Amino acid sequence: MMFGAKSGRDFGGTIDYDRDLDGRHNKDARILEAEGVDVFYNTDGRLDADSRQLARSFRAQAMMNPDVKKCVKHLWISYKPEDQLAMINNAFKGKRHFNSLEDAVNSLGQQRVNEITDKAMVEDTKRLLKEMKYYQTQFLIVRHSEKDNPHVHVILNIVDNDGNRLKDFQEKKRGIEICKQITLDRNYTWGEHKSVSETVSHNPKENARAEICKEIFDISEKYHTAEEIKKEAARRNI
């Protein structure tokens, strides 16, 4: 998993970018989940919304604390393409196991595979928000499908439901650490990016954690089932 975050002032512009309703960026954007803003189900059962009304909902809450200038929090969570298979196998909790995404699609159908993937990404995102203490506020989770790697964007109001400003100190560092733990818990694939492969910490514990992450990444490149990875990790005293 990869994590990113930015702060801004314009809810309308962020919503327009994430939803890509004009198709300019070919994102095939879909709303997966929302909290505290106006959404509805359209005729095909998908969540939908009026973008202008969404922006008004976010702005109305932000006005509860006019001292906060950058009230827009824009997060994104990206997965490796292989993680979709892990999401599917996790959903069956050992009762069924698929060796490839193609096998899962042939057995379950593309629609069911998409539903499982959507649900897993929503669960991961809500866990991330909870552990970052980004709760009791408005948010919108949007999935993009223009690339082969599953990924979602989150628009979140940094002004919570009571008018307080959420604390975002060391946001990126905290988000990366939480994504590392989710990756371990969910048997996702380690990505070759800064959140896993590099460290700038002078804390010995953090350096040790980074070395373990590198070891696990190396193991996952050579072994592909959870049982094999566990055995090899145990052999390396991890």
ABEGO torsion letter per residue (X at the ends): XBBBBBBBABAAAAAAAAAGAAGAAGAGBBBABBBGBBBBBBAAGBBBBBAAAAAAAAAAAAAABAABABABBBBBBBBBAAAAAAAAAAAAGGABBBABAAAAAAAAEAAAAAAAAAAAAAAAAAAAAAAAGBBGBBBBBBBBAABABBBBBBBBBABBAAGBBBBABGAAAAAAAAAAAAAAAAGBBBBBBAAAABBABABAAAAAAAAAAAAAAAAAAABABAAAAAAAAAAAGX
